[in-house]
Amino acid sequence: MLKPSIVTELSQIVGTRGMIMGQSQLQTYECDGLTAFRVPPQAVLLPETTDQVQRILRVCHRQQIPFVARGSGTGLSGGALPGEDSIVIGLSRMNRILNLDLPNQQITVQPGVINANVTAATAPHGYFYAPDPSSQTVCSIGGNIAENAGGAHCLKYGFTVTHILEMTVVLPNGDLVTLGSRTPDAPGYDLAGVFIGSEGTLGIATEMTIRIMRKPETVQVILAAFDTILAAAQSVSDVIAAGQLPAAMEIMDRLSIEAAELSVHPNYPACEALLLIELDGPEAEVNLQMEAVTKICKENGAWETRLAVDEHARLLVWKGRKAAFAAAGRLSPNYIVQDGVIPRTSLPSVLEKLNAMAAAENLRVTNVFHAGDGNLHPIILYDRDHPGEEERAIDLSLRILDVCVEAGGSITGEHGVGREKQCSMSYMYADPDLETMQRVRRAFDPLNIANPEKLFPTPRLCGERTRGAYAPHPLEASGIAEVF
């Protein structure tokens, strides 16, 4: 429990409206989008300025109070799960656009600004923000930075890290630093690159200048219907091998198509696998690319290819795809959304193996994924009211990650590690790799108070399977960061 004197001090920083202590209100913050893990925080603070964040973290550092930064709470790996005896620092009130610099194609925002609102603010001027997670209408830029979020268009335009120029960051001891630079190719270490994707373990970004892009001259989307998901996956590899670079390539299987139809009615073809390909750029170039990819799809057995005829049809196509995760609730009372990466060329063989694994467990798995960069999102369907089914679903979801690593891929593409996958880090990395990452973490946070027990395996949570687990460094007892 927080001491009354600490409660008073924190309340004075954010005001009574900026502090939540009531048990019923705290339930809102006891998990993120991964609801299987729930821990109530001691308190929730809702700062509105960088200065308030600094003052909060100085108190946390002085009193060694663990803290967890939270954006919109849409994460799917437990990254914003409160730790034991921790406080949550919610950034949703820091939601202002601070500056729009069109000549330099930059916009400066606070971390609570919603992803889609960046494009909404720049679209009238002919610009857009490229990273577009499926939750883009509700997820925040700060959370995107924490997880290095991607989205359908990361194939061509890259992940969040590609678009962040400069950040104002409050370190766990309350110090204020600037990471990155608004000018290109600044000298020195890429500390912004270290911070992005660190899942809140290195500090809190309170302002960020991000790159915006010119809208392309034309955008076209083609829907290709296949009798097997393997044929759709082969088409993805063949399109890239042919030298084409679509803005996005997404695959949905029959179950995910059915769920999307029930949810938002995008009028998809009724097929076993649907491949969505978006091409953008100069109109003449896009027309040539469309002919090439359509030919490849037909050569792989596409029995229908359909062009989204106008902007309304295109937006409806993507609305169906982005609704896929939520729509899975129409297929099953419970489900787990997994997130792994494999080489594109391994898509057919890995998908075949995943289907066999699911059949062996008598569980249904629906697949919807960013096929262009090999980012799989298998959704394991189950009913926790059936004894043992939830345990089998969780076990299957983690074994799917093992298959991804064995294929030369990764345990996460954009959802992050958080609490869900931290034990799987030992499967992907050897002890020296994990210890090197821990040395970086200790340099930023020697007291281990910034989102502790996340990202890395720990003996308490992972048992004997743990390698490279967090262990206090001798210098940490004095609060001195190790420099290396």
N, C-alpha and C positions, 0 to 999 in steps of 0.2 A: 504493500500500500504506500502511496505517496504521503510523505509527511505533510501535515497541515500547512507548515511554513512554505513548502515547495508548491503546494496547490495555490496558495495565495500569491506567490511570486509569479507563477505561470499565468494565473488569471489576470494579474496586473499588466502582463505583456500583451495579451490578446483581447482583454475585456471579457465580461461575463458572457456575452453572446458568442465569443470565440472559443469557449471551453465547454466540453461535454463531459459530464461525470455520471449522469443518470444511467442505471443499469439497462433500462429498456432502450435508451438511445444508443448506448454503446454496442448493442447487438448489430446495428447497421454496419459496424466497422470490424466485426470479428472474423471476417473472411473477405476474399475477393471473389472473382468468378469461379474459382475452384472451391466449391462449397463443402468438399469432403473434409477439409481442415478448418477448424474454428477455434479461435482463442480470443477471449474478450480483453481489450486493452485496459490499462489503468485509467486512461483519460484520452480524449481526443482534443487536439488544439487546431484551430482554423485561422492561421495567420493570413494577413492581407498584403504584407510588405516584406521585402528582403530583410529589413532591419528587425522585424519581429522574428523571422526565422533565425537570424543570428543570435538574438537574445535567448530564444528557446534552446538552441543547441549549446550555448554557453552554460546554461543551467544543467542540461543533460550531461555535458562533459564534466562539470564540477562535481555533480552528484552521481556520476556514472550510471545514468538512467538510459537504458536502451530505447531507441526510437525507430519508428518505421514511417517513411514518407509514403503518402498515398495520393494518387490522382483521382481518377473516376472509379477505381475499384473494378475495372473490367478485365484485369489480368487473369490468365488461365493456369498459372503454375504456382499460385500461393505466394507470389513475390511480395504482396502487400499484407500478408498474414501477420497479425501482431505476434511478437515474441512474448515469452513469459515475463511479466512485470514490466512490459514496455508501454510507451505512449505512442499514439498515432499522430502524425503531423499531416493533416489533410490540406491539400493545396488547391481545393476547388474554388476558393474565393479569390485566388490570385489568377484571375481570368481576363486580364486586359490585354488588348493589342496596343503596344507602346509606340511603335513607329513603323511606317510603311515607306520603304525607300525603293521606289520603282526604278530609277536610273541604274541602281546597282543590283536590282533583282533580289532584294532582301526585305525581310519583315522581322521585327523584334516583338516577342510576345512573352507573357508570363506562363508558368508551367500548367496552370489550370485551363488554358485555352483549348477548346475542343478541336480535334484534328480537322474535321470538315469545315469548321468556321474559318480556318486560314484560307482555304480555297474560296469560301463564300466572300471573304473580305477582298480578295485579289481578283476574282473572276471578272468584275466589271471593268477592270483595267487590262484584261487579256492574259492573266496569269493563273497558275494553279500550283498547289503543293502536292508533290508526287507520291510520297508514301501514303498508302490508303489501306490500313488494316480493315478487316471486315466490320469492326466495331467503330469505324471512323466517325460516326455521328454522335458517339458518346465518349470515346476514349480521349485522353488529354495528351498534349504535346510532352508534358513532363513524364508521363508514364511511357510514352513512345520512346523517349530518350533512355529511360531506365532499362527497357527491354530491347532496345534497338529494333523497333517494330518494322515490319515490312508491308505486306499486302500484295494484291494481285499484280500491281505494276512495278514491283521491285525487280522483275526480270530485266527490264530495259533501264529503269531509272535508279535502281539501287535502294538500299535500306535507309533508315533514318540517319545513320552515321554519314551517309553521302551528302546529306542536306543541312547538317548543323554546322554553322560557321564559328560561332562564338557563344560561350555560356558564362553567366555569372553564377558561381557555385559557392555555397556555404559549406565549409569543411566540418567534420564532426566536432571539432573543438570550437566552432564559431567563427573561425577566420574566413575572410572573404577573398576569393581568388577569381581570376578570369582565365578560362581555358579556351584554347582555340584562338582564331583571329578572323576579323571580317575581310582581311586582305588575303589573297591566295598565296599558298606556299610560304607561310611564315616559318622562320627558323626555329630550331629547338625540338624537344620531344613532343610527340602527338598525344598530349595528356587528355585532350578532348576525346580522342579515339579510345583511350583507356577508360574514361568515365562513361561514355555511351555504351549501354549494355551491361553496366556493372550492377544493375538491379538494386540501386539504393544503398549499396554497401560502402560507397566512398564519399557520400555527402548528398546535398540537395541542390539541384539547379533551380534558380529562382527567376532568371531571365535568360532567354535564348534568341539569338539572331539566326534565322534559317533562310535557306535559299528557296526562292520561288522560280518557277519556270514559265516560259511563254507557252500559251496554248498552241497545239499543233494546228496546221491548216485544216486537216481533215482527220476524222476518226471513224474507222469501220470495224464492226464486230461480225464475225461469222460463227454460226453454230453448226457443228458437225456431229451427226448421230452415228453411233457404232453399235454393233452387236456384242462386242466384248470390250471390257476396260483395257485389256492388253493391246488391242488394236489402236485404241485412242492413245495409249501411252507410247506406242511405237511411232505414231504420227508426230508426237511431240519431239522425239529424238530426231526424226527425219527432217522436220522443219528447221531445227537448229543446224543440223548437218548440211542442209542445203544453203546455209549462209544467210538465212532470214532471221531477223530479230524483232519479233512482235513485242508490243508493249506489255501484253499479258497472254498467258496460256493456262487455262484452268480446266480441270476434269471433275465431273460429277458423275457418280454412279446412279443406278436405277433408284435406290432407296432415297438418296439425297434429292434426286429430281422430283420424286413423288412428294417428299416433305415440302420442298420449295413450292410446288404447285398448290398444295393445300394451304400454304402460308400466304404467299404474295401473288400467285397466279401469273407467272412470267410466260406462260404458253410455250414451254419447252417441248421438243419432240419426245414422245414416249419411247425410250430406248434403254439399253443396258449401260451405255456410257455416252456422256455428252462432253465434247471438247469445245470450249469457248476460246476463240482467238481474237485478240484485239490488235489492230495495226493502226499506227498514227504517223503523221508526218506530212510532207508535201503530197498533194492529191495524186499526181502522176506516179510517184513512187509507191504510194499505198495501193493504187490500182494494180500495179505490176505484182506487188507482194501478195495481194489477195488472190490473183490468178495462180500464183505458185503454190501457196499453202492449200488452196482448194484442191488443186491437182494431187498434192501429196495425200491429203485426207481421203480422197476418192480411191487412190491407189492402195490405201490401207483398209478399204472396205467401208468407208462412210456411205451409207445409203441415203442420207439426206444432208445437204449443205444449205444453210439458210442465212441470208444477210439481214442484219437488223437494219430496217429500211430508213429509219430516221432517229433523231436524238431521243425521242420518247421511247422507241423500241429498244435502243441501246441501254438507256438507263434502267429499263425494266429487266433486261437480261442480267445486268449487274446487281440489281436489287434482289433477284432470285438467288444469285450466287452468294451474296453477302448475308442473306438470311439463312443460309444452310445450317449453321451451328444452332441457332435458336430453334429453327424448324425441326431439328432432330427430336425435340420434345414431343412432336406429334407421332413419332415412331415408337417411343419407349418412355416409361416413367422416369428412367435414370439413364445417364450416359456419361462417358468420359471422352473428352476431346484430346487426342494426342497430337504431338508435333515433333516430327523428325525429318531429317534430310538425307537423301541418297543421291548418288550420281544419276543424271537423267537417263543414261544408257542402261541403268539397272532397274528402271521402273517396271518393265514387264515381269522380270523374274522375282523381284521383291514383292510385288502385289500378289503374284501367284502364291508365294510362301505365306504371306499374311492371311490370305483367304483360307489356306489349309490350317493354319494355327487357330483361326477363329472357329472353323468347323470342328476341330478336335476338342474345343472347349464348349461346343454347342452354344456359341454366342454369335449374334449378328454384328457385323461391322459394316458401316457405310463409309465410303471414301469420297472426300472432296478435298482438292489440294491444288497448290500452286505448282502445276506440273512443269512449267518452264524452267524453274530452278530446283526441281526435285524435292520441294517442301511438301511432305505428306501430312494430311490431317485426318487420319482414320478416327472414326467416332464409334466407340465400343458401346453397344446398346445392352442394357441389363435391367433387372428389376430387383432392387435391394430387399423386397419382401420375400423373395425366394432365397432360402438359406444357402449361404455359400456363394451365391452368384456375384455379389459385389466383389468379394475377395478374388474370384477367378477373373473378373473383368479388370481389376487393378493389376493383377499379375500379368495378364495378357498385354495390357497397355505398356508395361515396363519391358516385357520381352520383345515387343515391337521395336522399342528403342535399341535393344541389343542387336536386332537384325539390321537396323539402320547403320550402326557403327561397324558391324561386320562387313557391310557392303561398301565401306569407305566413306560413310556419311557422318551425321552428327545427331545428338540427342535432342536438339532443338534448332528450329530455324528462325522463330520469331516470338514464341510464347515465353521464352526464358526458362531458367532452371528452377528458381524459387525454392519452395519446400518440396514440391512434387518429385523433382528429378535429381535432387542433390546427391542421392546415393548412387545414381547412375553415372555421375561424373567419374567415379573410380573405374568404371568400365571403359570410359573413353580416354582417360588420361592416366599416366604413370605417376608415381610418387613425386619425382623431381618436377614434373609439370605443375602439379597441384601446389607444391610448396613454393614454387616461383610465383604463382598467382597470389598465394597468401602473403608473400613478402611485399607485393604491391599493395595489397589491402592494408597490411599493417603500417605501411608508410603513410597512408591517408588516415587510418583509424586505429592507432595503437591500442586503444582501450576496448576495441571490438564492441562498440555501442550502436553503430549504424547498421540497422537491419541484420542483427546477428542470427547465426544458425540458418543462413540461407546460402544458396549457390554452391557451397562446398560441403562435402560429406563430413559428418561429425560422429564420433564414437557413440554418443548417446542415442542418436537417431538411426544410425546405419549399422551399428554393431560391428561384428568382426569383419564385415565386407569393406569397412572403411579403409581408404588409403589417403595419405596426404591430408588428414583431418586437421581442423583448427586446434592448435595448441598454443597457450600463452607464451609469448616470447619473453626472455629475461628482462629486456628493456621496458616491457609494457608495465611492469609493476610500478615503475617510476613515472609512467606516462610519457616516456620519450620515444618518439618514433624511430624505428630502425632506418638508416639511410644506406642505400646500396647503389 
